[in-house]
Amino acid sequence: MRLDSLPLEMLNGITCAVDSRTDLLSFALACRSLYSAIAPSQLQYYDIRSPLCMPALWKRLAHPDDLHASMVRSLTILYNNRAFAGLDSLVGDAAGEERLPQEYSGFGESPTGKPAREIDLLREWEGDMILALKRMKNLRRFRWYRRTPVIQGENDIWTTLRILSAVRDVQFVDLQCRSGRAQLNTPPIIVSLSFLSLRGLSSLDIRREETTSASTTEDVALLLKMLVQNCYDMKSLHLHFNLSINSHGASIDFLIQKVDWPNLRDLYLHGFTCQTSLLSSFLDRHISIEHLTLSRMTLDSGWQYLTLSDGALPSLHTLDCQSPVAAAILKNPKVAVNLQSLQGIDFMRTVHLAPYTSWDDGVEGDGGDLGEGEQVESPWTAQLADALRTRPSIMSLGPRV
């Protein structure tokens, strides 16, 4: 039987098994009849990036007789630009890129009147979206770029994702929800029991606003336990936790000591502390890492004592970190021999140690009581130059933007 003669329901079942939007487009271009059957619906519903306030879209996808919900592979909930413009620094431009089916394009989050209690409106929007989410049986990626959800418990977003069971990629910003000037009583996502029950994720991206030292440590401990126990094949991990004024960050020792992820490709850590020996061992045994970012990381004994074994990080293509960190990782010429891009560094001959001592205890010990205005000869510039000479594969250098 020819593909273009299959019933639409059977054709939808086949296309829903295609994981790549590019592959889906190639399949649709096989012939004109396939394109006419697939392109208007499958391609438009494959990757939806929508404001939360889209009741018409959610009601259509939630309807039991509608087939479009099964076509959605990626769902991104965008933030309200007017209310949450500060999120730009955390999520970048991607969070503002709306992508909707053509008949819903142009509808935005613009309610005509403000109800007596804004929390009721938020609950209504979330409830509509969750009803639609429950029918997205082929969903693979979910991204939440708003404040913390207001619906908590058995019927919340994270419980729904766990029941769907096909979701492998989760990204969110963990920012406390506010209604006007009044702060709502919504706990951080990373301590939500329903979120912590998610299993089998292969990609996780969490970006969290500045918090107190105590809450960061307690909250992160639950997250790290979930990663160790429930995520056995992590391929991409992005944890960005802004430091509080009086904190060097939460410890990530439990995670890097316990996990072995043979397929880990991308690792981004910002705002953590760890033991030098544990980080050395973690990087030694994760030979599949291709992209590594270490930002605002504090080691117990300082970066100069980090030592990697010969042959470590053979797959590493991109390293993004500050100069003292790069110097420590690359001081062994037999480490990261295939490195192609080194970002976030500088080659200044003299430096102010204060910006480094504020987050690295080890450098602070070497810097003594140097003030912010006093410059010293850079302890790592010569070491970085040696690292470049021994790695002709490096084709790109640059500071962190």
Salt bridges, closest charged atoms under 4 A:
ASP4 OD2 - ARG2 NH2 2.74
ASP19 OD1 - ARG73 NH1 2.81
ASP19 OD1 - ARG140 NE 3.59
ASP47 OD2 - ARG49 NH2 2.82
ASP47 OD2 - ARG99 NH1 2.77
ASP47 OD2 - ARG141 NH2 3.78
ASP66 OD1 - ARG60 NE 3.45
ASP66 OD2 - HIS68 ND1 3.03
GLU97 OE1 - ARG49 NH1 3.08
GLU97 OE2 - ARG99 NH2 3.55
GLU103 OE2 - ARG60 NH1 2.47
GLU109 OE1 - ARG146 NH1 2.95
GLU118 OE1 - LYS114 NZ 3.99
ASP120 OD1 - ARG123 NH1 3.96
ASP128 OD2 - LYS59 NZ 3.42
ASP205 OD2 - ARG207 NH2 2.72
ASP205 OD2 - HIS238 ND1 3.73
ASP219 OD2 - ARG208 NH2 2.82
ASP260 OD1 - ARG285 NE 2.68
ASP266 OD1 - HIS291 NE2 3.86
GLU290 OE2 - ARG265 NE 3.75
ASP310 OD2 - LYS334 NZ 3.94
ASP320 OD1 - ARG400 NH2 2.83
ASP361 OD1 - HIS248 ND1 3.49
ASP386 OD1 - ARG389 NH2 2.00
